[in-house]
Amino acid sequence: MAVAIPRRFISLPDLAEARGVAPAKYTQGLGAIEMAVADPSEDTVSLAAEAGRRALAAAQLDPDQLGLLVVGTETGVDHSKPVASFVHGLLELPRAMRVYDTQHACYGGTAGLAAAVEWIASGAAAGRSALVICSDIARYGLGTAGEPTQGAGAVAMVVTADPAMLAIDVGISGASSTHVHDFWRPLGHRVAEVDGHYSVQCYLDALAGAYRGWKDRAGVTSEQLARICYHVPFCKMAKKAHAQVWRCDLDDRQHGDPLATWDAAAEELAAARAFDTQVAPSLLACSRVGNIYTGSLYLALASLLDHDRTLAGQRIGLFSYGSGCTSEFFSGVVGRRVQDRIEALDLGGVLAAREQITIAEYEQIMAEVSPQPDSARPGFAFTGVRDHRRQYARS
Ligand code: HMG
């Protein structure tokens, strides 16, 4: 895995002050501390290419070993030419491979990962590996309820038959999908439309269905999972999600034993304790970056593996949610070589390399449309459109 995030961020207490909101609403109510701010030079392609470059370097994979590149994104840069095609060119990957984007809101990256995993498991990969990248820029209007839940970033994953970090339980997953208007971005709009509180309910309903589907296939419950990573639109959502999983387990137990009595207060306390152990470590990076849509679940996974170095050999759960909506609960076993890979990922270094900006500077960046790349900063940057073609540079 590798992570690429914008070079600038704002503090959420600063944003709260500027919007006349109590800072605790953002820091405790939503669980957010900082938020990544992407300028126009840091688009979905440049973030994806940088994360992909870092992931290939960390895995020490010869690009000729790749047979598949998938980018999961809901922030495409063209109606026809996929982000993956730009990344393929920028990373100078081989011709003999499949290259495409996958889209379903924040689930798009998981769709790409599932395609890669099943391609390898089916034998069709014939020994080749895949590069899956989740890259997005989450943008709501200034001053809206969604504003403190923005963010931007990319997470790249090299998928092989011999995984170092996580061996996914192939075929053991539960999915849940319904046609809802909880969150969408009409063609041509820069910012998303969202029915905020309804979207939270849609997420929780989908989670209940997907979790029960996984549970039926796996034959175990959430308590047998060492940790669970959820899609993190804002950190408090993961807390609500874990309480939902706990509720599902409790309801299922009650269903199987209708005469038993349950101590609701004790169950609530147990759920809160379980959250601290099973979920909280996955939220450290998310609380400093914000929602990165397709990559949020995988940023949570990177954060978990970075923070908790004792998980090798243990099974963890993952929940991916994409508004609209579709969702999947799946699981995997943490690899024995996770330590090396997490050190190469250097999440602490990636976060520390950023610069904090003021709210006035953030508002100015949000209004900008022309890229002003910083050539002193290593990475890919969008430099503008010439002859109807998007141009990128690497410094
Ligand atoms: P809001 O309505 O302004 O906030 O926006 P609120 O009034 O619901 O307050 C939020 C929390 O802060 C509440 O906690 C308050 O009690 C608490 P909760 O009751 O929920 O536990 N609070 C305080 N806490 C401490 N001190 C205070 C204080 N004041 C209030 N002084 C909303 C919240 C989430 C609706 C908004 O941020 C939003 O619309 N966000 C965008 C939508 C979103 O993130 N939805 C999540 C589910 S959908 C999803 O995950 C998919 C997505 O990633 C897109 C995709 O799939 O592509 C979004």
Residues whose N, C-alpha, C, O or C-beta is under 5 A from the ligand:
A	BS01	HMG	A22 A24 K25 Q28 G29 L30 A105 C106 A145 G146 T149 F183 V194 G196 H197 S199 V200 Y203 P233 Y293 Y321 G322 S323
